[in-house]
Amino acid sequence: MKAETTASGASVAESPDSRAGARAELRLMRSLMIGIFILMTVAALYFARAFFMPVILAFLLALTLTPIVRFLRKRGISEVVSATLLVLLSVFVFASAGYLLSGPVIDLINNSSSIGLRLTERLAPFKRPLESIMEISHQLEALTETAQEPGVQKVAVAPSGVLSTAASNILSAGTSITIVFVLSLFLLASGTLFYEKIVQSFPNFTEKKRALRVVYDVEQEISHYLLTVALINAGLGTVIGLGLWGLGMPNPMVWGAAAALLNFLPYVGALITILLVTVIALISFDTISYALLAPAFVLLCDIVEGQFVTPTVVGRRLEINAVAIFIAIAFWSWLWGFVGALMAVPLLVVIKVFCDHFDGLSHVGNFLAAQQTMAIDDEAAESNHKSAA
């Protein structure tokens, strides 16, 4: 039994209760430190989002293009050449898409009021059952206005400095986009230098080998996932755009690009795409029955992609449960807006893959995993046990 020496030289035995209390205090202190660290990290991500957002986007873009760089390196093309070509191609694709889509998108924004009026006219037959409710709402609003004090006046503050704010936002967006592409170029062109620096930070050979294995496994899984999902979303957007073009939808290229971009938001993105296509189809076609063909086609494409294509190509091991996805989308959209919402699921996959490689974080990866994945793992373990028996 451990003993504790007092100032007089006497030895006093430690009681089990004191040791249990010390361990409880250590656990409490560790939990408090972890909580403080998480809060400080969230605060840093929020207040320094102008720095962290382009940096994380650059890492995600670099991870997406890493399999292509690795494939070209095996064919004798250096990382510098392949990274430069891929980043320039990415810039060209994004710039071309922005230029081609800017016109139709601006027209939709300018015609938003007329779109609302035409949608109201088309939905007028379905509005009659709600007229009584709308009338009650107007009466309550009138009572509220008459109940206000006669001396109180409503003051409207006109926005000032609109042009300067818009110029500042454009300059900030341009700076962030430049950081994303330049940093991703350096990450891709550096090859294995980044991994070598990580391995060199560990003292002995065993830890170096384990760190190298973990880093390579995480990088390969995440890069494969991001590239595959990006290609699947691009294919989904192409199919939806061609299908809507065949149905006679106006600006089908816009809706195909929107479907490809919003599909990075599982469930939520597909719902937004279907609602937008439904609104435009209702005001574009003569009959409601024909107008509903467009959102039905989009829904069919989303079902095929979500239930068959992605699980088959990507695999179910990296599936995330729906609760974690919605929480991540809500958190990152609050933190960084729409761009944060688009990065929510890729970042969640990064966290899950990283946690799966460490025993101390396996419970976090288990929480993030989908139930289907856990069932598949259990069935595989049971079959292996039966075969071994």
N, C-alpha and C positions, 0 to 999 in steps of 0.2 A: 504494500500500500504506500502511495506517495505520502511524503511528509513535508511539512512546511516549517522552516526554522524561524523562530522568533528572535527578537533583539537580544534576549537573555541567553540564547543558545539552546533553549528547549525546543523539542520537536513536537509539533502538534499535527495529528493526522487530519487529512482533509475528509470531510464527510461527503457522502454521495449527494446530499441535497445541495451543498455548496458548489460541487462540480456541475450538477445539472443547472443550477442557477447561472453559473458563469457561461455555460454553453448557450443557454437561452438568451442571455444578454448579448453574446456574440452574434447569434442569429438575428436578433432584433437590430443591432447596429448595422449588420450587413444589409438587411432589408431596407433600413432607412437610407443608407448610402446609395443603394441601387435606385430607390425612388427619387432621391435628390439628383442623381446622375441623369435619370430619364427626363425629369422636369427641366433640367438645364439644357439637355440635348434638344428637347422640343422648342424651348425658348430660343436657342441659337439657330435652329432651322427656320423659325418664323421670322426673327428679326434680321437674320443674315441670308434670307432667301435669294437675294440678288446674286450672292456668291455661290451658295450651295446648289441652287437649281441648275444652272448651266454645267457645273462640275459633275453632278450626278447624271445629267442627260448625256454628257460626253462619255462617261464610263459605260452607260447602257448602250450607246451607239457603238463604242469600241468593242464591247462584248458581242454585240450583234454581228459585227463584221469580222470578228476574229476567226471563225471557221473558214471564211473565204481566204483570209490572209494565210492561214496555216496550209490550206489546200494549194495555194499558189506557191508557197515556199517549198513544198515538196516537189513542185514542178520546176524549180530552179529560179523563181522570181523572188528577189529580195523583199524584205518587209517594207523598206522605204518606198520602193517603186509601187508595190501592190497597195500599200496604205494610201499613198498619194492619189493613185488612180481611183480607189474606192471612195475616198473622201470627196474628190472632185466630182465623181459621178453622183454621190449623194447630194452635193450642193446643186448640181444641175437638175436632178430630179425634183428636189424641194422647190427650187426657184421656178422651174417650168410649171409644176403643179400650182404654185401660188399665183403665177401669172395667168394661167388658163382658167383657174377657178375664181379669180378675183372679180371678173366681170359679172358672171351669173350670180355670185354671192351678193355683190353690191346691188344688183337689180332686185334681188329678193328683199334685201333690207329696205331699199327705197320704196318698194311696192307693198310693204308689210301692212299698211293701213288698208289698201284696196283688197289685199288678200283676206284680211279680217272681215271686211264688209261682205265679200263674196262668200266666205265660209258661213257667215251668219245667215245669208239668204238661202244657202243650200240646206242648212240645218233648221230652217224655220218650221217645217212640219213637225220636227221632233221637239220644238221648243214650247209648243202650246201647253203640254201638261205642266210645265214649270212656270207658266205665266203668273199663276196665283202666288207662288213662292216669291217670284221677283217683285210682285206688287207689294207684298208684305215687307220685303226688304226696303223698297223705296219709301214706304210709309214710315218705317223706323228711322230711316235716314233723315226724312223731313222733320220728324219729332226731335231728333238730336240737334238739328240745326236751329230749330226754334227755341230749344232749351238753353242755347248759349247766351251768355250775358250780352246785353246790347252794346256795352262799351268795348268789348273785346273785338279786335280786328285780326284777320289772318294776314300774316306777313310772309311773302314769298321772296326768298333770296335768289337772285339771278346768279347763275354760275359765271365766274369771272376767270379770265385767263385760260379759255378753252384751247386756243391755238398753242399756247406755250405748254399746256399739259399734254396735248396730243404729240407735240414735237418731242417732249421729254420721254414719253412712252415709246415712241418710235425709235428714238436713239437708244434707250435702254434695251428694247427688244433686239435691235441690230447688234448691240454689244454682246448680249447673251448668246445670240446665234453664232456670232464669230467665235466666242470662247468655246462653244460646243464643238464646232468643226475643227478648230485648231488644236484643242486639247485631245480630241479623239484621234487626230492625225499623229500627234506625238505618242500617244499610248499604243497605237497600232504599229508605228514605225520603230518603237523601242524593242520590239520582239520580246525576248525573255528577260530583259534587264530588270523589269519591275519585280519579277519573281525571284531573281537572283538577290536583289536587295532585301526581300523579305526573308529568304533563307539565311542570308548572312547575319541577320539579327539574332539567330539562335546559337547557343554556345557549343553544344556537342553534336556529333554526327547523327545520333538517333533522332533528336529533335529536328534537325535539319531535314532528314529524310521524311519524317512524318509531316512537317510543315509543307514540304514540296509536294507530297502526295495529296494533301488536303487542298492546297491552292490549285493544283492542276485539275483535280476532280471537280471542284466547285466551278472553276472557269469553264471547263468543257461542258458541264451540264447546263450552266446558265447560258452560255453562248449558243449552244445547240437549241435550247428552248426559245430564246429571243429571236434567233434567225428563223426558226421554223414557224413560230407564231406570226412574225412579220410577213413571211411569204404566204401563209394561209390567209391572213387578213387582206393582203393585196389580191389574192385570187378571189376571195369573197367579194371584195369591192368591184372587181372586174366583172364577175358573173352578175351581180346585182345591177351594175350600170348597163350591161348589154341587155339584160332582161327588161329593165324599165324602158330602155330605148325601143325594144321591140313592142312594148305595150303603148308606146306613144307618149310617155311622160316627158314633160319639159325639163331640160337640164339634167339628163340622166347621169352625165359625168359627175355632177356635183353630188348626187345622192350615192353614187358608187364610192366616191372618195370619202364621203361622210360615213358610209357603212364600214369602210376599211379602217378609218381612224377611230370611230366610236366602238369598234369591236374589241379594242384593247380594254374596254370597260365591260366585263362580263355581265350579262343580264341587263344592266342599266343602259349600256350603249345600244343594244339591239332594240330595246323598248323606245328609246329616243328616236332612232332611225325609223321605226315603224310609224310612230306618231307623226313625224315630219312628212314622210311619204304619204300618209293618209290625208293630211291637211292639203297638200299640193294636189293630190289626185282628186279630191272632192271638188276643188275649184277649177280643175282642168278638164274634166270629162263631163259629158252630158248626163249620164245615168250613174246613180250611186252604185248599182250592182257592178258596172264595169270599173268604176273608180276603186272599188274594194279589191280588184284583182292585183293592183300594184302592191299594197301592204301585205296581201296574202302571199305574193311571190317572195317578198323580203322575209316574211316569217318562215316560209318553207326553206329558204336558203340558210337562215340562221339556225333552224333546227337541224338541218343536215350537217352544217359545220360544227355545231356545238355537241351533237350527240354521236356523230360518226367520224367526221374527218379529223378533228383535233385529237380526240382520244386515241384514234388509230395511229396517227402520225407521231404525236408527241408522247403518247403513253400516259397511263393513269397514275404513275408514281409521283408526278409533279402536280397533280390536281390539288386545288386548295378548297377547303370547305366554304360554303356560301356565306356563312356568318362572318368569317374572317375577311372575305372579299368585300362585303358591304361595309364593315367597320374600317377597312383600309381605305376604300374609296371615299367614305365620309371624312376620315381623318386627313388624308392628303389633299382633298379638295378644299377643306377648311384651311389647311396650312398654306398651300400653293395654288389654289384655284384649279382651273381646268387642266393645266399642265400637270399639276400634282395628281389629279384624278387619273390621268392617262398613265402616269408612272406607278400608280398604286399596286397593281397586280404584278408587274415585273419586279418591283422591289420586294413584294411579298414572297415571290418565288426565290429571290436571292436570299432572303432571310431563312426560308425553309431549307434550302439546299445547304446553307452554312450550318444551320442547327443540326441537320441530320449527320454531319461529320464529327460532332462533338458529343460525347456521352452526357456531359453536364447540361447540354441544351436540348437533349433529345425530346424532353417533354414539351418544349415549345414547338418543335417540328411535328410532334404527334398531334398537338392541338390544331396546327394549321392544316394538317392533312385532311383530305376528304374521307368520308366514311367508306366510299367505294374502294379507295386505295387501301384502307385498313382491312377491309373484308378480303380483298385480293391477297394482301400479305398474309392474313391468317390462313386462308385456304392453301397458299403455297407452303407455309410452315407445316400445316397439318399433313399435306401430301408428302412432304419431305420426311416427316416423322414416320408415316406409315411405310414409305419405301425403305427407310432405314431399319424399321422393325422387321 
